[in-house]
């Protein structure tokens, strides 16, 4: 990108009741990201433009938006990776209610998280209150702890974005949170029924769109959602498991 290139940004302005696109032209220099350009537009011509950000380092998940129709972090989207011969569109996440301009209300996500059964460890293995675990068992769920809760996976998920099943479907962010708990070697809680009936994991048809937009490169579909689906099938739909339950001797009280 030539130094001092003039670029037009087509920014969505408005609130929950009405919105429209407005064009702003600003100078883009080497090394800039979309968030830099938005801040520059605020400084130059739109001081009332609302956007949410915090770290500008891709670790807080605050500056999620849709850039040219693709859910991304504004602070991690370099201008030299975008076609600037056409106006660059910047919109708020469509899956959540807009508060104003680029800011959305993501509080629904935190309410979903509250309903998930928390971590419940087994009794300590040693007298000093410590546990013994294999490193490979710990690493299996460690990947899911990288989530920065940017909610881009929630935004791109068609069950939430197109079908608006917020009341019925937890979304990929909380399926990996559940996987993180379920796959922890110390956890003893059973969340399979909750996964099936409350979080409705069956709604996910593993298109892998959530994995594609994850800024932390978490393999959401293959490493979390599919293994959880397999557990649901084994627990509730496998005919051999049903037979085992029928003929399993009952414990004497």
GIDA-V75722 format. One record per backbone hydrogen bond with DSSP energy under -1.0 kcal/mol. NH is the residue of the N-H (numbers start at 0). CO is the residue of the C=O. If there is no record, write none. Layout:
nh->NH co->CO
nh->NH co->CO
This chain:
nh->4 co->27
nh->6 co->25
nh->8 co->23
nh->9 co->87
nh->10 co->21
nh->11 co->89
nh->12 co->19
nh->14 co->17
nh->19 co->12
nh->21 co->10
nh->23 co->8
nh->25 co->6
nh->27 co->4
nh->31 co->28
nh->33 co->76
nh->34 co->73
nh->36 co->32
nh->37 co->33
nh->38 co->34
nh->39 co->35
nh->40 co->36
nh->41 co->37
nh->42 co->38
nh->43 co->39
nh->44 co->40
nh->45 co->40
nh->48 co->45
nh->64 co->71
nh->65 co->90
nh->66 co->69
nh->67 co->88
nh->69 co->66
nh->71 co->64
nh->73 co->62
nh->78 co->31
nh->80 co->77
nh->81 co->78
nh->87 co->7
nh->89 co->9
nh->90 co->65
nh->98 co->102
nh->99 co->102
nh->100 co->13
nh->101 co->49
nh->102 co->99
nh->104 co->96
nh->108 co->105
nh->110 co->106
nh->111 co->107
nh->112 co->108
nh->113 co->109
nh->115 co->112
nh->121 co->185
nh->124 co->129
nh->125 co->129
nh->128 co->125
nh->137 co->133
nh->138 co->134
nh->144 co->141
nh->145 co->142
nh->146 co->143
nh->154 co->150
nh->155 co->151
nh->156 co->152
nh->160 co->156
nh->161 co->157
nh->162 co->157
nh->164 co->158
nh->167 co->164
nh->168 co->164
nh->169 co->198
nh->174 co->170
nh->175 co->171
nh->176 co->172
nh->177 co->173
nh->178 co->174
nh->179 co->175
nh->180 co->176
nh->181 co->177
nh->182 co->178
nh->187 co->119
nh->194 co->190
nh->195 co->191
nh->196 co->192
nh->197 co->193
nh->198 co->193
nh->200 co->194
nh->202 co->199
nh->203 co->200
nh->211 co->207
nh->212 co->208
nh->216 co->213
nh->219 co->217
nh->222 co->218
nh->223 co->219
nh->224 co->219
nh->225 co->220
nh->227 co->223
nh->228 co->224
nh->229 co->225
nh->230 co->226
nh->231 co->227
nh->232 co->228
nh->233 co->229
nh->234 co->230
nh->235 co->231
nh->236 co->232
nh->237 co->232
nh->241 co->237
nh->242 co->238
nh->243 co->239
nh->244 co->240
nh->245 co->241
nh->246 co->242
nh->247 co->243
